[in-house]
Amino acid sequence: MKQLLVIDDDTRLRNLLGQFLQENGFLVDLAKDTNEARNMISIKKYDLLIVDVMMPNENGIDFTSSIKQQQNIAILILTARGEPDDRIKGLEVGADDYLQKPFEPKELMLRINNILRRNKKVDATDTTNFEECVFGNLIFNSQKSRLTKNGEFIHLTESEAKILAILCKRKGEPISRDNLSEMCGNVDPRTIDVQITRLRRKIEENPKQPQFLQTVRNQGYILHG
């Protein structure tokens, strides 16, 4: 059974979500704010966090960004309808998906299951049985999904970390865009190109003439180091 954590300052919605998810086969914990959530995360491993954006003290976007920099954990953010900036910001800091409130419970279940299914497929590729991947002056720690350059932390989104983990595991071997798409949970292949472009901006001195993350014509992408 998957372990979920619901973080929302709305007591009624938080309790309703918890009850609904438990009835659908999940183990669920509830947190009224990010402080309480951090304490829970420090003592228990969660498969997915459901995070409301509008909360006192620390909003869901800042919380998501902070958590993603510390560990690789799936996050679904809940946004108020008509607030596209929140959705965009959430995805930029690494949220796996978002859902607008009010929402249909069935859609929530579909999105949760899709996230968990994608993560399971990535785990099945066995990309995390190595600890560190070194290329140039960069080090990628697969266990923590943490990238550093000359010891300085470089933030990666969930999608970027997944792609880099796969490329590190098969370093020196070209991987097609379609294969990367499948290994990342059957995402749109065009999304892979976007993520590769973003990765190059973060790891290359000259992204237009990449030294490490290169394209092999008719074969795909390859990581050198």
C-alpha positions in Angstrom: 0.0 0.0 0.0 1.3 3.4 -1.0 1.8 6.0 1.8 0.5 9.5 1.1 0.7 12.8 3.0 -2.0 15.4 2.5 -0.9 19.0 3.5 -3.7 21.5 3.6 -4.7 24.1 6.2 -8.4 23.6 5.4 -9.4 21.1 8.1 -12.6 20.0 6.3 -11.0 19.4 2.9 -7.9 17.8 4.6 -10.1 15.3 6.4 -12.3 14.6 3.4 -9.3 13.9 1.3 -7.8 11.6 3.9 -11.0 9.6 4.2 -11.5 9.4 0.4 -7.9 8.2 -0.2 -8.1 5.7 2.6 -11.3 4.3 1.1 -9.4 3.8 -2.1 -6.6 1.8 -0.7 -3.9 4.2 0.4 -2.2 4.8 3.7 -2.7 8.5 4.5 -1.3 11.0 7.0 -2.6 14.5 7.3 -0.7 17.8 8.1 -2.2 21.2 8.7 0.8 23.1 7.6 4.3 22.7 6.2 6.0 22.7 9.6 4.0 19.6 10.6 4.6 18.1 7.2 8.4 18.4 7.6 8.3 16.7 10.9 6.4 13.8 9.4 8.7 13.5 6.4 11.7 13.4 8.7 10.5 10.2 10.3 8.5 8.4 7.6 9.0 7.7 3.9 6.1 8.8 1.6 5.4 7.8 -1.9 3.5 11.1 -2.7 2.7 14.4 -1.2 -0.5 16.3 -1.9 0.2 20.0 -1.3 -2.1 22.9 -1.2 -0.6 26.1 -2.6 -2.3 28.7 -0.4 -1.2 28.1 3.2 -0.1 30.4 6.0 3.6 30.9 6.9 5.0 29.0 3.9 3.1 28.4 0.7 3.0 25.2 -1.2 5.3 26.4 -4.0 8.1 27.3 -1.7 7.6 24.1 0.3 7.7 22.0 -3.0 10.9 23.7 -4.1 12.6 23.1 -0.7 11.6 19.4 -0.5 12.6 18.7 -4.1 16.1 20.1 -3.3 16.5 17.7 -0.4 15.0 14.5 -1.7 13.4 12.7 -4.6 9.7 12.5 -3.7 6.6 12.8 -5.8 4.4 15.9 -5.3 1.0 16.8 -6.5 0.0 20.4 -5.9 -3.5 21.8 -5.4 -4.1 25.2 -7.0 -7.0 27.6 -6.9 -8.9 27.8 -10.2 -7.9 30.8 -12.3 -4.4 31.0 -10.9 -2.2 29.8 -13.8 0.9 31.3 -12.3 0.7 28.9 -9.4 0.5 26.0 -11.7 3.5 27.1 -13.8 5.6 27.9 -10.7 4.7 24.6 -9.2 5.9 22.7 -12.2 9.0 24.8 -12.6 10.1 23.9 -9.0 9.6 20.2 -9.7 6.0 19.3 -8.9 5.0 16.2 -10.8 1.5 17.4 -11.5 -1.2 19.8 -10.4 -4.9 19.8 -9.9 -7.3 22.8 -9.7 -9.8 23.2 -6.9 -12.6 22.4 -6.8 -11.9 19.0 -8.4 -13.6 15.7 -9.1 -12.4 12.9 -6.8 -12.1 10.6 -9.8 -9.7 13.0 -11.5 -7.6 13.2 -8.3 -7.3 9.4 -8.3 -6.3 9.3 -11.9 -3.6 11.9 -11.4 -2.2 10.1 -8.3 -2.1 6.7 -10.0 -0.4 8.2 -13.1 2.3 9.8 -11.0 2.9 6.5 -9.0 2.9 4.5 -12.3 5.5 6.8 -13.9 7.7 6.6 -10.8 7.4 2.8 -10.7 8.4 2.5 -14.4 11.4 4.7 -13.8 12.4 2.6 -10.8 12.1 -0.5 -12.9 14.8 0.8 -15.3 17.3 0.3 -12.4 18.9 3.7 -12.7 19.6 4.2 -9.0 21.9 1.2 -8.2 24.9 3.5 -8.7 25.6 6.3 -6.3 27.6 9.0 -8.1 28.0 9.8 -11.8 30.9 12.2 -12.6 31.3 14.1 -15.8 33.7 17.0 -16.0 33.4 19.1 -12.9 29.9 17.9 -12.2 28.7 15.1 -9.9 25.2 13.6 -9.9 24.1 11.6 -6.9 21.4 9.3 -8.0 20.3 8.4 -4.5 19.5 12.0 -3.6 18.8 13.2 -7.2 21.3 15.9 -6.4 23.6 17.6 -8.9 26.6 19.7 -8.0 29.2 21.7 -10.0 32.5 22.4 -8.3 30.6 21.5 -5.1 27.8 24.0 -5.7 24.3 22.7 -5.8 22.3 22.9 -9.1 18.5 22.5 -8.8 16.9 19.9 -11.0 13.2 19.2 -11.5 11.9 15.7 -11.0 11.8 15.1 -14.8 15.3 16.4 -15.3 16.7 14.2 -12.5 15.0 11.1 -14.0 16.4 11.7 -17.4 19.9 12.4 -16.0 19.7 9.3 -13.9 19.0 7.2 -17.0 21.7 8.8 -19.0 24.2 8.4 -16.2 23.3 4.7 -15.8 24.0 4.2 -19.5 26.8 6.7 -19.8 28.6 6.6 -23.1 25.6 4.8 -24.8 23.2 6.7 -27.0 19.5 6.4 -25.9 16.7 7.3 -28.3 14.1 9.9 -27.5 11.4 7.3 -27.7 13.2 5.0 -25.2 13.7 7.9 -22.8 10.1 8.7 -23.2 9.1 5.2 -22.3 11.6 4.9 -19.4 10.2 8.2 -17.9 6.6 6.9 -17.9 5.5 7.3 -21.6 5.7 11.1 -21.5 5.4 13.0 -24.8 8.7 12.5 -26.7 8.7 16.3 -27.4 8.9 16.8 -23.7 12.1 14.9 -23.6 13.6 17.4 -26.0 12.5 20.3 -23.8 14.0 18.6 -20.7 17.3 17.9 -22.5 17.5 21.6 -23.5 17.0 22.6 -19.9 19.6 20.2 -18.7 22.1 21.5 -21.1 21.5 25.0 -19.8 22.4 23.8 -16.3 25.4 21.6 -17.0 27.0 23.0 -20.2 29.3 26.0 -20.5 27.9 26.5 -24.0 24.5 24.7 -24.3 24.5 25.2 -28.1 27.8 23.2 -28.3 27.4 20.7 -25.6 30.4 18.9 -24.2 28.7 16.3 -22.0 25.0 15.9 -23.1 25.3 15.4 -26.8 23.0 14.4 -29.7 23.9 11.4 -31.8 22.2 11.7 -35.2 19.5 9.0 -35.7 20.4 7.4 -32.4 19.4 9.8 -29.6 21.1 11.4 -26.7 24.3 10.4 -25.0 26.2 11.5 -21.8 29.9 11.8 -22.0 32.2 12.5 -19.1 
